[in-house]
């Protein structure tokens, strides 16, 4: 870990310099003097004094690795040293986390805020020309901000967030390292015959997480549950027999997310052969990520490859080309190939053609894509093709005029396994693609 901290210490100054330059350019273009970025506030449940888990504003954690600190503020103008207003109350009800400035503190002028309601005393008195960035519009209005989340400014920031600095890439690699460690523990728990609940706990325990510390709600699915794309339940009783296991789970490091999926078969059977084939297909899709190529084109090419898999495994009675033309492949692969990855699991800017926010539509036949942007060096993506046996989607095909294109006998044999998704996290470089997930030791 000390080597990692030293590396981050080396890379962080250039990261701050990059953000300063982006901010200066954006403010100059929009004739705004500066931005005030709110980390966010804890939100209480209705008619209760308990709060929902805190999720920090991604614009805030872009600047510094404070991901669990509500009521903090950043004042940035692209030229002067940014000011951090850090909330550190006198409180005997809750644990107070002292400010650990680590390698980043010297880049900020730090002011301590003892009471959240006193923040106006530390913010600039004249807020004319300052833009508020955050989700608490009522707070911004009460404080006197007139420019709140201006869309042209956010478009500029979102577009450029796709290009990861060296510091950000190091954070993404570490989040993959953590997630891979947990995935290996979950895999072992599956082969021991554990329940979904116990597998989830094995995952969390491996890296010392609580349920609220993962970047998104883990998907831990056994058998037919693998056909539910966003399966969020954790059954506490293990099934009578283990057939298949799909886990889609990540980790955080300094606010940067890993998002990894694996599928396993309990036995060396036909489903295991299908997993191996889909793994091969996924790695081919990774190789297709090349600067200058549209992510939509990579998705469409993978869609056609999945049609070939359906033909190879005798799930369809027609050629792969015919299955693509009729659209029945979508019943087996109903989502997009992947998405941008970074400060958010589904990172912003995926449909932007430029820093003005010009929208790039997803292909009409593939409306569920999460990015249609041209791939460029420095960007990070997930690649996650899937092949599922989802009852509702298959019934739609069965009720259609294309029913005779499917080998229902072979498809029905797979329903109990649910489906397959395999997902790696990739940084695109000019000369090659870096597979952070495989490099971290997950096959």
VOGU-3710 file (C-alpha; in Angstrom, 3 decimals, decimal comma):
1> xxxxxxxxxx> 0,000/0,000/0,000  2,883/2,391/0,688  4,011/2,002/-2,939  0,506/2,904/-4,092  0,377/5,990/-1,859  3,753/7,114/-3,188  2,492/6,668/-6,742  -0,655/8,657/-6,034  1,463/11,360/-4,425  3,503/11,588/-7,625
11> xxxxxxxxxx> 0,460/11,645/-9,932  -1,900/13,854/-7,952  -0,278/17,255/-8,740  -0,754/16,686/-12,486  -4,350/15,615/-11,821  -5,088/18,880/-9,989  -3,346/20,869/-12,717  -5,518/19,150/-15,328  -8,719/19,941/-13,418  -7,630/23,544/-12,956
21> xxxxxxxxxx> -7,051/23,942/-16,695  -10,395/22,356/-17,553  -12,151/24,590/-15,033  -10,467/27,749/-16,297  -11,392/26,952/-19,890  -15,005/26,152/-18,992  -15,468/29,255/-16,822  -13,940/31,510/-19,438  -16,216/30,136/-22,134  -19,355/30,538/-20,031
31> xxxxxxxxxx> -18,333/33,885/-18,492  -18,515/32,507/-14,963  -16,037/33,564/-12,274  -15,892/30,354/-10,270  -17,718/27,247/-9,090  -18,771/26,234/-5,600  -19,059/22,463/-5,403  -21,175/21,027/-2,606  -20,253/17,528/-1,398  -23,912/16,999/-0,468
41> xxxxxxxxxx> -25,966/16,464/2,657  -27,371/13,469/4,457  -31,036/12,969/3,601  -33,500/11,850/6,254  -36,139/9,246/5,537  -39,685/10,584/5,524  -41,051/11,093/9,055  -37,871/9,663/10,548  -34,592/10,850/12,015  -32,549/8,162/10,246
51> xxxxxxxxxx> -30,707/9,079/7,077  -30,159/7,273/3,809  -26,566/6,186/3,040  -24,588/9,239/1,970  -23,358/9,423/-1,632  -20,950/12,234/-2,357  -21,327/14,577/-5,342  -19,032/13,121/-8,058  -17,890/16,624/-9,035  -16,589/17,008/-5,485
61> xxxxxxxxxx> -14,681/13,724/-5,294  -13,147/14,446/-8,695  -10,900/16,926/-6,907  -10,015/15,070/-3,736  -10,574/11,651/-2,151  -13,200/12,631/0,431  -16,105/10,308/-0,263  -17,839/10,092/3,116  -17,934/13,746/4,161  -21,259/15,588/3,876
71> xxxxxxxxxx> -21,636/19,371/4,264  -18,258/20,115/2,679  -17,654/22,690/-0,036  -15,036/23,434/-2,698  -14,432/26,879/-4,173  -12,576/26,713/-7,491  -11,831/29,263/-10,218  -9,184/27,469/-12,270  -6,354/29,794/-11,266  -6,133/30,277/-7,510
81> xxxxxxxxxx> -5,506/27,550/-4,994  -8,892/25,857/-4,404  -10,519/26,349/-1,026  -11,908/23,378/0,871  -14,510/24,076/3,529  -14,392/20,927/5,638  -17,252/20,083/7,957  -15,948/18,878/11,325  -18,587/19,463/13,993  -18,366/19,081/17,747
91> xxxxxxxxxx> -20,620/16,050/18,106  -20,942/13,425/20,821  -23,667/11,488/18,991  -21,589/10,341/16,027  -18,015/9,406/15,255  -16,172/12,411/13,884  -13,563/11,659/11,260  -10,577/13,990/11,628  -9,285/15,502/8,423  -6,477/13,386/6,967
101> xxxxxxxxxx> -4,801/15,614/4,427  -2,420/12,889/3,262  -0,845/13,671/-0,118  -3,556/16,093/-1,276  -3,896/18,630/1,548  -1,192/21,022/0,352  -3,183/21,747/-2,821  -6,081/23,315/-0,914  -6,644/26,206/1,437  -8,578/24,455/4,185
111> xxxxxxxxxx> -11,211/26,091/6,387  -12,962/24,135/9,151  -16,739/24,373/9,419  -18,082/23,568/12,896  -21,786/23,984/12,167  -23,306/23,251/8,757  -25,661/26,220/8,906  -22,692/28,599/9,311  -21,242/27,843/5,875  -22,309/31,216/4,488
121> xxxxxxxxxx> -19,722/32,842/6,778  -16,974/30,949/4,942  -18,347/31,253/1,406  -17,748/34,414/-0,655  -20,202/37,140/0,353  -20,865/38,210/-3,228  -22,009/35,119/-5,127  -22,670/36,952/-8,366  -20,680/35,161/-11,032  -20,332/31,983/-8,964
131> xxxxxxxxxx> -22,074/28,776/-10,000  -23,337/26,213/-7,512  -22,793/22,560/-8,463  -24,697/20,063/-6,399  -28,045/18,406/-5,770  -29,434/20,578/-2,961  -31,094/23,343/-4,950  -32,997/24,692/-1,944  -29,714/25,151/-0,048  -28,102/26,927/-2,985
141> xxxxxxxxxx> -31,084/29,260/-3,339  -31,139/30,042/0,372  -27,439/30,915/0,258  -28,033/33,373/-2,576  -26,697/31,511/-5,600  -28,376/32,621/-8,816  -26,482/30,305/-11,180  -27,222/26,709/-10,234  -25,941/23,676/-12,171  -25,634/25,530/-15,499
151> xxxxxxxxxx> -26,027/22,928/-18,232  -23,309/24,230/-20,606  -20,760/24,160/-17,766  -21,767/20,653/-16,679  -21,644/19,445/-20,286  -18,050/20,617/-20,542  -17,058/18,876/-17,313  -18,928/15,675/-18,182  -17,432/15,436/-21,644  -13,874/15,801/-20,379
161> xxxxxxxxxx> -14,387/13,463/-17,439  -14,162/10,569/-19,896  -10,410/11,215/-20,220  -8,779/9,778/-17,114  -5,594/11,285/-15,707  -2,743/9,024/-14,568  -3,955/9,498/-10,978  -7,453/8,397/-11,908  -6,149/5,370/-13,745  -4,200/4,319/-10,644
171> xxxxxxxxxx> -7,372/4,631/-8,565  -9,296/2,497/-11,056  -6,610/-0,174/-10,980  -6,755/-0,304/-7,187  -10,531/-0,555/-7,153  -10,188/-3,533/-9,501  -7,584/-5,096/-7,215  -10,005/-4,860/-4,292  -12,971/-6,160/-6,263  -11,022/-9,109/-7,654
181> xxxxxxxxxx> -10,015/-10,171/-4,146  -13,673/-10,149/-3,132  -14,786/-11,949/-6,307  -12,360/-14,766/-5,583  -13,817/-15,150/-2,086  -17,361/-15,221/-3,500  -16,393/-17,848/-6,078  -14,991/-20,076/-3,337  -18,179/-19,646/-1,303  -20,278/-20,711/-4,297
191> xxxxxxxxxx> -18,327/-23,919/-4,788  -18,745/-24,646/-1,061  -22,507/-24,687/-1,643  -23,330/-21,500/0,254  -26,483/-19,414/-0,007  -26,682/-16,085/-1,828  -26,650/-14,308/1,519  -23,512/-16,136/2,666  -21,784/-15,537/-0,667  -22,551/-11,822/-0,362
201> xxxxxxxxxx> -21,052/-11,771/3,128  -17,961/-13,626/1,905  -17,534/-10,911/-0,727  -17,892/-8,061/1,751  -15,719/-9,676/4,416  -12,884/-10,240/1,951  -12,340/-6,475/1,646  -13,918/-5,273/4,892  -16,946/-3,585/3,339  -20,454/-3,014/4,632
211> xxxxxxxxxx> -23,424/-3,219/2,252  -23,371/0,559/1,856  -19,731/0,810/0,825  -19,976/-0,938/-2,527  -20,335/1,444/-5,499  -23,645/-0,213/-6,393  -25,858/-2,922/-4,946  -24,196/-6,271/-5,566  -25,933/-8,853/-7,736  -25,419/-12,318/-6,237
221> xxxxxxxxxx> -27,611/-14,796/-8,114  -27,861/-18,570/-8,028  -29,431/-20,826/-10,634  -32,501/-19,337/-12,352  -31,971/-16,026/-10,548  -29,117/-15,438/-13,008  -31,779/-14,541/-15,583  -32,829/-11,466/-13,557  -30,522/-8,713/-14,796  -30,714/-6,595/-11,634
231> xxxxxxxxxx> -31,362/-9,294/-9,053  -31,079/-7,595/-5,644  -32,349/-10,227/-3,200  -30,093/-12,438/-1,078  -31,822/-15,697/-0,221  -30,594/-16,981/3,128  -31,308/-20,643/2,361  -29,062/-22,399/-0,111  -30,890/-24,124/-2,987  -31,114/-27,910/-2,931
241> xxxxxxxxxx> -28,680/-28,032/-5,829  -26,224/-25,468/-7,139  -26,212/-25,168/-10,931  -25,003/-21,676/-11,780  -23,755/-18,508/-10,131  -23,663/-14,949/-11,493  -22,015/-12,198/-9,469  -21,940/-8,566/-10,578  -20,104/-6,655/-7,850  -17,556/-3,889/-7,494
251> xxxxxxxxxx> -15,386/-1,891/-5,132  -14,368/1,713/-4,507  -10,992/3,353/-4,169  -10,829/7,116/-3,589  -14,310/7,290/-5,107  -13,432/5,437/-8,326  -15,482/2,355/-9,072  -14,784/-1,172/-10,245  -17,677/-3,033/-11,894  -16,939/-6,716/-12,526
261> xxxxxxxxxx> -19,171/-9,665/-13,417  -18,453/-13,387/-13,543  -20,599/-16,462/-14,160  -19,770/-19,975/-12,988  -21,185/-23,443/-13,512  -21,136/-25,845/-10,560  -20,309/-28,761/-12,873  -18,311/-29,287/-16,029  -21,371/-29,409/-18,268  -22,852/-27,802/-21,372
271> xxxxxxxxxx> -23,437/-24,565/-19,453  -19,757/-24,498/-18,492  -18,888/-24,832/-22,186  -21,194/-21,909/-22,953  -19,486/-19,799/-20,277  -16,081/-20,567/-21,792  -17,350/-19,540/-25,226  -18,808/-16,287/-23,889  -15,532/-15,534/-22,120  -13,750/-15,900/-25,439
281> xxxxxxxxxx> -16,298/-13,604/-27,061  -15,881/-11,002/-24,296  -12,103/-10,877/-24,752  -12,571/-10,412/-28,495  -14,873/-7,469/-27,762  -12,164/-5,972/-25,533  -9,697/-6,217/-28,425  -12,167/-4,329/-30,616  -11,975/-1,201/-28,437  -9,759/0,984/-30,578
291> xxxxxxxxxx> -9,303/4,767/-30,646  -11,466/6,253/-33,376  -14,063/3,456/-33,294  -17,642/4,070/-32,208  -18,668/2,081/-29,137  -21,980/1,476/-30,919  -20,127/-0,310/-33,716  -18,349/-2,557/-31,203  -21,703/-3,382/-29,616  -23,283/-4,242/-32,976
301> xxxxxxxxxx> -20,326/-6,457/-33,916  -20,621/-8,274/-30,574  -24,381/-8,662/-31,060  -23,638/-10,481/-34,316  -21,049/-12,678/-32,574  -23,628/-13,674/-29,967  -25,883/-14,745/-32,833  -23,060/-17,035/-33,952  -22,850/-18,515/-30,445  -26,584/-19,209/-30,527
311> xxxxxxxxxx> -26,090/-21,075/-33,790  -22,996/-22,946/-32,558  -24,838/-24,239/-29,489  -27,929/-25,112/-31,515  -30,213/-22,677/-29,715  -31,503/-21,404/-33,059  -32,523/-23,251/-36,225  -31,518/-20,462/-38,589  -28,234/-18,816/-39,509  -26,696/-16,147/-37,328
321> xxxxxxxxxx> -27,421/-13,547/-40,021  -31,096/-14,496/-40,099  -31,312/-14,305/-36,308  -29,797/-10,814/-36,395  -32,170/-9,725/-39,138  -35,258/-10,991/-37,290  -34,053/-9,471/-33,991  -34,497/-12,629/-31,911  -30,918/-12,223/-30,639  -32,205/-9,386/-28,444
331> xxxxxxxxxx> -34,231/-11,888/-26,424  -30,934/-13,527/-25,440  -28,832/-10,333/-25,228  -31,166/-7,480/-24,198  -28,673/-4,878/-22,936  -25,734/-2,832/-24,144  -22,162/-4,066/-24,341  -20,846/-1,743/-21,636  -20,410/1,810/-20,419  -17,928/4,443/-19,311
341> xxxxxxxxxx> -16,424/3,833/-15,876  -14,900/6,193/-13,343  -16,224/8,390/-10,545  -19,584/6,763/-11,182  -20,247/3,175/-12,152  -22,178/4,339/-15,191  -19,985/7,355/-15,762  -21,291/10,457/-17,516  -20,604/11,650/-21,042  -21,350/8,418/-22,866
351> xxxxxxxxxx> -23,593/10,008/-25,486  -21,635/13,244/-26,029  -20,108/14,082/-29,378  -18,404/17,201/-28,053  -17,960/19,415/-25,003  -21,132/21,313/-25,876  -23,087/18,159/-25,135  -24,213/17,314/-28,667  -26,090/14,017/-28,302  -25,173/10,866/-30,221
361> xxxxxxxxxx> -28,243/8,668/-30,457  -27,945/4,951/-29,849  -28,845/2,816/-32,876  -32,608/2,400/-33,167  -32,342/-1,400/-32,955  -30,170/-1,170/-29,814  -31,870/1,376/-27,525  -30,348/0,062/-24,288  -26,758/1,112/-24,995  -25,187/3,199/-22,241
371> xxxxxxxxxx> -22,659/4,824/-24,574  -22,524/5,625/-28,266  -19,422/7,791/-28,106  -16,286/7,444/-30,182  -13,610/5,547/-28,253  -10,429/7,477/-27,471  -7,213/6,879/-25,574  -7,449/7,622/-21,869  -11,047/6,477/-21,573  -12,181/3,648/-19,284
381> xxxxxxxxxx> -14,992/1,225/-20,071  -16,717/-1,920/-18,968  -17,192/-4,676/-21,540  -19,996/-7,024/-20,513  -21,724/-9,147/-23,159  -24,456/-11,453/-21,900  -26,474/-14,445/-22,990  -29,599/-15,147/-20,948  -32,632/-17,409/-20,844  -35,262/-14,957/-19,591
391> xxxxxxxxxx> -38,750/-16,417/-19,535  -40,620/-13,214/-20,377  -38,390/-12,346/-23,350  -38,394/-15,904/-24,667  -42,184/-15,992/-24,390  -42,303/-12,890/-26,549  -40,363/-14,715/-29,257  -42,489/-17,832/-28,841  -45,632/-15,775/-29,388  -44,179/-14,068/-32,450
401> xxxxxxxxxx> -43,874/-15,063/-36,083  -40,202/-15,923/-35,424  -40,944/-18,756/-33,001  -39,842/-21,392/-35,517  -36,329/-19,866/-35,580  -35,610/-21,113/-32,041  -34,688/-24,644/-30,997  -36,981/-24,630/-27,972  -35,890/-28,029/-26,709  -32,288/-26,889/-26,255
411> xxxxxxxxxx> -33,297/-23,488/-24,929  -35,589/-25,044/-22,336  -32,692/-27,116/-20,999  -30,848/-23,882/-20,173  -33,635/-22,031/-18,362  -32,663/-23,418/-14,949  -29,167/-21,890/-15,324  -30,554/-18,392/-15,877  -27,852/-16,857/-17,997  -24,297/-15,613/-18,417
421> xxxxxxxxxx> -22,622/-12,226/-18,124  -18,858/-11,663/-18,051  -17,549/-8,157/-17,447  -14,054/-6,688/-17,376  -12,849/-3,117/-16,772  -10,667/-1,623/-19,496  -8,484/1,457/-19,975  -7,954/2,268/-23,645  -4,439/3,404/-24,502  -3,194/4,573/-27,887
431> xxxxxxxxxx> -1,130/1,409/-28,418  -3,111/-1,203/-26,476  -6,010/-1,947/-24,152  -5,295/-2,444/-20,476  -7,540/-5,059/-18,888  -7,420/-4,044/-15,235  -9,599/-6,965/-14,170  -7,438/-9,694/-15,735  -4,270/-7,902/-14,654  -5,581/-8,073/-11,073
441> xxx> -5,757/-11,856/-11,282  -9,354/-12,742/-12,154  -9,745/-15,227/-15,012
//
